[in-house]
């Protein structure tokens, strides 16, 4: 059986993808998971012939077939020519031409949605006959779709880690310095400005505290133009840098920027931390791979009490999910000075990751899903058991789902959000020129 994966690496020309067993080489979570899952499926299951379609193929693993393509439409057409049985691509996909092409070529496909979907893209996906599955990366993301027509095609499969890469890096907590580590892109949607704004207050309470920063504004796009300090794009860097400067305009001694790191170098640094910071605003997180990486090496996480973090961090067990900046500061300080709590959360973190996000278990879920599609067994077990009804208007989506059972013409909450966002953009554009 031939399985095609479209890896969009157009913005990562020089990244070394040759060995997934070394972990993330310093790319975003979406690219990392497409590269990793495709490779492990090929390695674990002899019945699968995996083909990677990508813009840059020169540095992909030598033992997996790779095909150079210009874009996703090129990948779809080449998949059909090569008799691919199931084609996997990233979502949400906003271009209707993609779904039209899939139907025209009758190519069974899976949309693997790593980012939050919008109303129009989901409508196109729901209507696409040969889009057999929409796979979400988390339960909270999946729950968000419960009142949309795409829900019947959807399921969730968590992202995963090869824990053998991480197990040698867990350090004893009583040997650690008071290091707080932020890891991720330094962009507005990843919330670095929150830890920057709070940092001096944290140092007041824990004078020995240090902030290690792994990532940059170039994590997702190596061609981005940077600000004066080379940390993030200019407009965003200006927003947060003032909180991290001393009286002479230099970076505080307690703060160290490492840039984009991957592999052993990254794991060594994050394992030295007492506290891991993963997107403190949570807004863009359907899963948050960063949170799982910290916990895999026994580092408790502090992040936002929303969205995908509700799947990947256990509040009060493997870290803290916070609601405001005051709580953010207090929880970081607590984990720095209370070694007993830190040690307990560290052990819970490793157990939690092992029993929920192990790549070998997750690959079995992928295998079963692919085989069901190949055998035309597309029965979807709708999972409505839920909690966290306060998150992302879930209570309203559930109410709307029940209404739509009788009144199909009622739109999903995503439709109302789409209209509201368009209205907001219009208002902003009006006031911009006033």
TIVEX-294816 format. One line per field, with one value per residue (C-alpha): x negated, y negated, z negated; chain. Coordinates in steps of 0.02 Angstrom, whole numbers. Example, Ala and Ser with C-alpha at 12.3 -4.5 7.8 and 13.67 -1.06 7.14 Angstrom:
2
xx	c(-615:-684)
yy	c(225:53)
zz	c(-390:-357)
drentor	c(A:A)
END
This chain:
434
xx	c(0:-69:-50:-99:-141:-158:-294:-294:-475:-480:-542:-673:-793:-949:-874:-948:-802:-913:-886:-720:-796:-894:-736:-678:-817:-746:-585:-403:-295:-192:-342:-421:-270:-245:-428:-429:-265:-293:-466:-411:-263:-384:-505:-376:-253:-315:-144:-166:-267:-288:-328:-374:-329:-427:-503:-678:-721:-910:-923:-777:-811:-900:-797:-628:-570:-557:-489:-524:-368:-328:-174:-28:62:-95:-105:75:49:-113:-29:101:-30:-128:30:29:173:192:125:93:79:81:232:319:311:388:369:528:425:343:508:569:409:427:605:562:422:522:374:418:348:322:311:200:250:112:184:356:474:580:759:727:589:695:843:734:664:835:898:744:798:623:565:601:533:492:369:352:198:293:458:491:464:580:715:713:785:932:1066:991:1024:838:860:925:762:652:555:406:236:113:-57:-199:-379:-507:-543:-707:-778:-729:-752:-940:-918:-810:-914:-891:-799:-909:-1058:-976:-998:-846:-828:-667:-668:-556:-555:-464:-449:-471:-314:-157:-53:-178:-169:-353:-308:-217:-371:-474:-353:-350:-535:-599:-460:-514:-695:-640:-567:-704:-865:-961:-833:-893:-793:-851:-767:-771:-696:-686:-574:-649:-588:-448:-528:-717:-703:-620:-700:-747:-755:-911:-945:-918:-788:-623:-546:-573:-397:-375:-550:-515:-362:-452:-638:-618:-572:-736:-859:-963:-991:-1127:-1014:-1096:-1014:-998:-1132:-994:-933:-1018:-959:-1015:-927:-853:-923:-886:-937:-1051:-1102:-921:-882:-1034:-979:-794:-837:-937:-780:-672:-525:-474:-372:-263:-161:-94:55:101:196:126:100:197:76:-89:-233:-348:-250:-271:-458:-486:-387:-475:-637:-550:-529:-361:-272:-184:-66:110:267:340:344:222:128:276:227:40:19:106:141:78:-7:-136:-139:-19:107:135:268:174:0:3:37:-95:-229:-174:-176:-347:-417:-336:-416:-586:-590:-484:-596:-476:-334:-452:-518:-343:-284:-441:-406:-222:-273:-378:-241:-107:-204:-251:-70:9:-112:-230:-265:-247:-71:-24:-90:25:171:113:95:272:343:250:302:484:481:394:525:668:714:749:862:828:848:904:826:939:876:798:750:675:840:775:640:664:855:871:1034:1108:1045:1127:1290:1282:1243:1402:1503:1431:1490:1667:1628:1491:1497:1426:1240:1098:1019:870:984:1032:848:805:936:880:696:739:842:698:575:693:709:520:495:621:539:366:402:502)
yy	c(0:-170:-315:-489:-629:-809:-894:-1080:-1125:-1273:-1388:-1268:-1238:-1204:-1101:-927:-804:-651:-564:-574:-470:-625:-724:-893:-979:-1152:-1165:-1198:-1062:-1035:-1000:-896:-782:-758:-709:-599:-505:-467:-399:-291:-219:-165:-93:-2:70:168:160:-28:-102:-284:-424:-600:-743:-901:-1057:-1012:-827:-831:-816:-698:-522:-416:-261:-339:-377:-564:-661:-844:-951:-1135:-1141:-1039:-1032:-963:-834:-781:-757:-661:-552:-500:-463:-358:-262:-323:-242:-374:-552:-648:-837:-975:-1073:-1187:-1204:-1366:-1337:-1261:-1203:-1073:-989:-1003:-918:-778:-743:-757:-628:-523:-519:-458:-586:-633:-814:-819:-982:-1051:-1226:-1293:-1278:-1419:-1410:-1418:-1288:-1168:-1190:-1143:-995:-933:-936:-848:-669:-595:-684:-535:-596:-758:-714:-836:-834:-854:-825:-1010:-1047:-903:-964:-1133:-1052:-965:-1077:-1080:-957:-909:-827:-664:-648:-697:-608:-653:-571:-654:-709:-602:-589:-452:-444:-352:-519:-606:-478:-507:-694:-698:-772:-763:-919:-951:-974:-1111:-1299:-1414:-1412:-1455:-1404:-1471:-1369:-1410:-1538:-1717:-1782:-1867:-1707:-1611:-1735:-1768:-1947:-1879:-1801:-1953:-2073:-1969:-1929:-2072:-2036:-1853:-1903:-2016:-1864:-1741:-1843:-1691:-1655:-1642:-1645:-1535:-1567:-1438:-1495:-1651:-1743:-1634:-1466:-1453:-1559:-1566:-1717:-1834:-2005:-2036:-2181:-2265:-2124:-1986:-1901:-1929:-2027:-2213:-2266:-2124:-2139:-2322:-2267:-2155:-2200:-2348:-2226:-2131:-2276:-2351:-2537:-2537:-2464:-2293:-2122:-2080:-1965:-1847:-1819:-1714:-1690:-1530:-1550:-1403:-1237:-1056:-880:-847:-1028:-1081:-935:-968:-1147:-1115:-974:-1098:-1201:-1193:-1269:-1259:-1398:-1345:-1479:-1579:-1644:-1476:-1556:-1460:-1294:-1144:-1031:-1113:-997:-1109:-1067:-881:-898:-988:-857:-714:-768:-796:-985:-1050:-1170:-1335:-1392:-1456:-1370:-1358:-1268:-1125:-1148:-1066:-905:-915:-980:-914:-1065:-1038:-874:-904:-1093:-1239:-1312:-1493:-1625:-1790:-1865:-1872:-1686:-1658:-1742:-1656:-1481:-1503:-1566:-1421:-1292:-1377:-1382:-1230:-1083:-952:-1009:-1025:-849:-776:-864:-811:-627:-647:-735:-591:-464:-571:-588:-404:-347:-470:-525:-381:-374:-186:-189:-339:-254:-107:-228:-296:-119:-72:-233:-208:-26:-70:-200:-81:53:-73:-52:-235:-217:-361:-339:-511:-549:-670:-632:-793:-914:-1090:-1163:-1337:-1322:-1405:-1416:-1227:-1238:-1346:-1229:-1082:-1176:-1223:-1043:-983:-1120:-1073:-893:-957:-1117:-1080:-1256:-1331:-1370:-1316:-1433:-1444:-1530:-1664:-1685:-1704:-1841:-1929:-1925:-1998:-2135:-2173:-2186:-2305:-2417:-2420:-2468:-2611:-2684:-2662:-2799:-2913)
zz	c(0:49:-73:-15:-137:-80:-183:-148:-184:-64:-204:-272:-129:-233:-375:-398:-394:-371:-539:-634:-775:-828:-864:-804:-704:-741:-641:-683:-758:-600:-488:-625:-642:-454:-438:-593:-575:-391:-431:-578:-482:-347:-475:-582:-456:-307:-223:-199:-57:-111:11:-46:71:31:108:46:49:42:-148:-182:-251:-120:-159:-119:58:87:235:272:298:320:209:143:311:391:249:279:466:441:308:435:567:442:391:211:115:-21:-16:-179:-180:-310:-360:-367:-178:-116:71:144:294:182:140:320:379:250:309:493:475:352:234:60:-59:-241:-298:-452:-535:-645:-652:-692:-545:-478:-417:-230:-228:-331:-214:-66:-162:-216:-36:36:73:76:-81:-192:-358:-446:-583:-727:-838:-1002:-1088:-1118:-934:-888:-1009:-924:-767:-851:-773:-597:-455:-453:-623:-549:-451:-597:-733:-838:-850:-968:-908:-974:-1035:-1023:-1209:-1185:-1124:-1287:-1425:-1448:-1477:-1633:-1775:-1962:-2019:-2171:-2054:-1951:-1954:-1952:-1764:-1674:-1491:-1353:-1193:-1032:-894:-952:-870:-938:-928:-1036:-1179:-1217:-1265:-1419:-1498:-1444:-1530:-1690:-1700:-1809:-1935:-1941:-1971:-2114:-2201:-2149:-2122:-2059:-1922:-1743:-1582:-1439:-1271:-1131:-966:-861:-741:-604:-670:-542:-407:-391:-275:-401:-427:-608:-731:-802:-926:-797:-907:-816:-675:-704:-752:-876:-949:-991:-1088:-1213:-1214:-1333:-1473:-1452:-1447:-1586:-1613:-1480:-1348:-1354:-1376:-1562:-1633:-1689:-1510:-1376:-1197:-1111:-944:-851:-914:-877:-927:-1075:-1094:-1125:-1240:-1348:-1379:-1412:-1533:-1639:-1674:-1828:-1736:-1554:-1472:-1327:-1238:-1387:-1287:-1211:-1067:-920:-1009:-945:-1039:-1093:-1057:-1160:-1318:-1288:-1255:-1420:-1516:-1427:-1511:-1678:-1671:-1738:-1621:-1653:-1517:-1478:-1541:-1365:-1199:-1161:-1324:-1411:-1319:-1345:-1523:-1680:-1789:-1966:-1918:-1781:-1792:-1800:-1678:-1722:-1690:-1715:-1731:-1921:-1929:-1794:-1901:-2062:-1986:-1908:-2073:-2166:-2051:-2069:-2259:-2308:-2264:-2332:-2219:-2072:-2098:-2112:-1955:-1864:-1895:-1850:-1689:-1627:-1669:-1584:-1422:-1417:-1435:-1314:-1178:-1143:-956:-942:-1014:-908:-750:-787:-786:-619:-551:-599:-525:-360:-346:-379:-241:-121:-156:-137:-319:-353:-502:-618:-805:-861:-1030:-1122:-1297:-1351:-1488:-1491:-1429:-1473:-1339:-1170:-1185:-1192:-1290:-1151:-1015:-1103:-1120:-935:-886:-970:-886:-715:-735:-702:-607:-481:-408:-570:-540:-653:-780:-663:-537:-663:-708:-524:-503:-663:-610:-440:-523:-643:-497:-408:-561:-583:-401:-418:-574:-498:-373:-488)
drentor	c(A:A:A:A:A:A:A:A:A:A:A:A:A:A:A:A:A:A:A:A:A:A:A:A:A:A:A:A:A:A:A:A:A:A:A:A:A:A:A:A:A:A:A:A:A:A:A:A:A:A:A:A:A:A:A:A:A:A:A:A:A:A:A:A:A:A:A:A:A:A:A:A:A:A:A:A:A:A:A:A:A:A:A:A:A:A:A:A:A:A:A:A:A:A:A:A:A:A:A:A:A:A:A:A:A:A:A:A:A:A:A:A:A:A:A:A:A:A:A:A:A:A:A:A:A:A:A:A:A:A:A:A:A:A:A:A:A:A:A:A:A:A:A:A:A:A:A:A:A:A:A:A:A:A:A:A:A:A:A:A:A:A:A:A:A:A:A:A:A:A:A:A:A:A:A:A:A:A:A:A:A:A:A:A:A:A:A:A:A:A:A:A:A:A:A:A:A:A:A:A:A:A:A:A:A:A:A:A:A:A:A:A:A:A:A:A:A:A:A:A:A:A:A:A:A:A:A:A:A:A:A:A:A:A:A:A:A:A:A:A:A:A:A:A:A:A:A:A:A:A:A:A:A:A:A:A:A:A:A:A:A:A:A:A:A:A:A:A:A:A:A:A:A:A:A:A:A:A:A:A:A:A:A:A:A:A:A:A:A:A:A:A:A:A:A:A:A:A:A:A:A:A:A:A:A:A:A:A:A:A:A:A:A:A:A:A:A:A:A:A:A:A:A:A:A:A:A:A:A:A:A:A:A:A:A:A:A:A:A:A:A:A:A:A:A:A:A:A:A:A:A:A:A:A:A:A:A:A:A:A:A:A:A:A:A:A:A:A:A:A:A:A:A:A:A:A:A:A:A:A:A:A:A:A:A:A:A:A:A:A:A:A:A:A:A:A:A:A:A:A:A:A:A:A:A:A:A:A:A:A:A:A:A:A:A:A:A:A:A:A:A:A:A:A:A:A:A:A:A:A:A:A:A:A)
END
